[in-house]
């Protein structure tokens, strides 16, 4: 299964710089995180800096979805 992720330019550039010849971004992530080692993933997540622009974008999208939400009557 393929998933789409949104990452910052900084994160993209770090992944791209870590790629070896013939390696996919998935390969880089799995290599860096020892195929899902929770401790390494948590450590990497703790290194991330807050992203106010992304937070605001998510907040606005959520607010817009709620504003446009309409309930339907079930028959």
N, C-alpha and C positions, 0 to 999 in steps of 0.2 A: 504494500500500500504506500502511496506517495502522499506526503503532507506538504503544505505550503507554509513557510514561516516568514514572519516579518522581523528583520533584524536591522540594527543601525548600520550606517556606512562603516563605522569604526569596527563593528563586529564582523561585517562582511570582509573588510580588508584584512583583519586578523586571520580569518579562516582561509582567505585566498593566499596569504603569505605562508600559511602552514601547510598548504597542499604540496604533495610530492607528485612527480610525474605520473600521470595515469590515474591519479586518485580523485575520487568524487568528494564533494563537500560532506556527504554522509560518511565516507571513509575517514575523513579528517576528524569529524565529531566523534565517531566511535573510537578512533585511535586516541584522541585526547582524553576521552572520558572512560576509558577501559571498559567499553561495551556496557555502559550503564551503571558504573560504580557510584552509588548514591553519595558517598562522602566526597568524591571528586566533583560531582555535579553540584553539590551544595557549596563547596569551596569556590567553584567558578561563579556560581550565582551571587555569592557574597561579594565578589570583586566588581560586579556590575554597578554602574553609577545610576542614580535616579535620572529619568528622562522626562522632564516636565512637559515637553512638546507632545510626546507620545501619550502621557497621562491625560492631557487636555483633549487631545484628539479622541481618545477612548471615551472620556466623559461626555463630549459633545455628541458623539455617535450614539451613545446610550440614551442621552436625553432626547435626541431626535427620534429614535426608535420608540421610546415611550410615548412621545407626543403623537406619533402616527399610528399607534396601536389601537385597533378596534376589535372589540369582542364580537363574536358571531353567536347567534342563537343556534343551539343544536335542535334538530328536528326529531 
